[in-house]
Amino acid sequence: MDQTNGSITTSRLPPQRVTIAQLADKLGLTKGTVSRALNGYPDIADATRLRVQRQAERMGYRPLTQAQAIRTGRTRALGLVLQSDIPGGQRPFLSDFLAGISSTASEQSWTLTFATASSGPEMLGTLERLVHERKADGFILPRTLRHDPRADLLRQLDVPFVLYGRVADPEGCAWFDILGEDAIRQAVLRMAGHGHRRIAFVNGGAVYNFSALREDGFRQGMAEAALAVDESLMLEGAMTRQSGAAATSRLLTMPLPPTGIVFATDAAALGAYDAAETLGLEVGQDVSVISYDGIPEGAWARPPLTTFNVDSRAAGQRLAGLLIRRIEGAAPEALRETAQAFLKIGGSDGPPRHAPEALAARIQS
């Protein structure tokens, strides 16, 4: 007991730390087996590893991170570096994505090392620095490029990584990705089901792998709807609201404009509202719009944007789980997962009010 200023208070001692020996005794296993199970060694059966992890959680066991790093060569940290100069890179749902990664990491007694880079070259330098400083055992790489120098660098350094997306060269790559190409295919079929026959597609940047996949989805949807693709109605490079507005204006001022537009990203689709207003048109009435991403601003638009929504928190959780397995020695070819986006219906799409000729006359009047 401590006596301070004439009053008596009870000292609060920190709770006694649970040791590996106590954990092993409770499980009836050797300390070596428990240690190897906690550190993800492949010679330990999955059932034993799961049993040890669950008992460790029940007893409140926490490893001494510094000692564990010396013993295993791991810091038990997942790395994430975001590039701040990419349009739309700091999306509103980034907090959900980070929460998903952090929750899975925390559940398995890992941490998240987070950094930013202001350019592509700085991105590579930051990754290399974090590797050499042993700040992370592996990395999550979001928004993949068709030919991604981040993946090339980490393959060269023999550092584990998991892509949030896919790449043109899959060798040595693990990934989790949303099937955006299937969402865009469904968007086309939904437009065709409304009665649209002249449908445009506004894609993202050509350097991104998702753009090639979503173009494939658009073409497949048009084929399934028995509609011919008009190449003049296919634009690319729209990654922001401003570029989406410019693309929409270009499409709607054509001699024979589309009555429906499918966008590869919500950020660009929101620009359609600006372009339509400038031309005296209403989204959802004079021109239909369907997009992909599910960012919050889409729900705030008037009318709300019809979009294919992505569960960013769940994506972060899956990526963290896959990366931990990759760091622990799982082959990248065994760590390739995909999921579906789900349609969130707003008021931005519906049956065409005008034929293309009549829409053109309305815009020109």
KAWOZI-V588059 format. One line per field, one symbol per residue. phi: phi as a letter, one per 30 degrees, with the letter a starting at -180 (. if undefined). psi: psi as a letter, one per 30 degrees, with the letter a starting at -180 (. if undefined). burial: 1 if it has 9 or more other ideal C-beta (glycine too) atoms within 8 Angstrom, else 0. Layout:
phi->???
psi->???
burial->???
This chain:
phi->.ccbhiccbcdcddddddcddddddddibdddddddddcidddcdedddddddddddddidbddeddddddcicchbccbbccdcdeidcddceddddddddddedecicbcccbbbcaeededddeddddddhdacabccdhdcebcdddddddddhcdabdckbbdcdeiccabbcddddddedddddedddjdbcccbccddddddddddddedddddddddhcddcddcccbicbbddddddddddddcdebddcbbccdbdeddddddddddddiccdjcdbcbbbbkideeddddbdeddbcdcdddddddddddddeddddjddeddbbbbbcdbdcdccdbldddbdeddddddddd
psi->kkjkhflklkkjkkkkkkleeeeeeefhlleeeeeeefggkffkkeeeeeeeeeeeeefgkkljeeeeeeefgkfhkkkkkkjfgkkgeilfgeeeeeeeeeeeeeeghllkjkllkfleeeeeeeeeeeeeghfkflkkjliklejjfeeeeeeefhkklkkiallejfkgkllklkieeeeeeeeeeeeeffgkfjklkjlakffkefeeeeeeeeeeeeefghkkkjffgjllgjfleefeeeeeeeefgleillfkkkkfkeeeeffeeeeeeegglkkfdekkkkakehlefeffljlkkkljkkjeeeeeeeeeeeeeeeeffkkeffhjkllklkkjkbgflakkekleeeeeeeef.
burial->00000000000000000101011100101010111111110001000110111011001010100001100001111111111100011000110111111111110101011010100001111111111000111111111111011110111000011111111000001111111111111111111101010111111100011111111111111101101010001111111110111111111101001111111111111111111100101011011111111110111010111111110111111111111111100101001110101011010110010101001101100
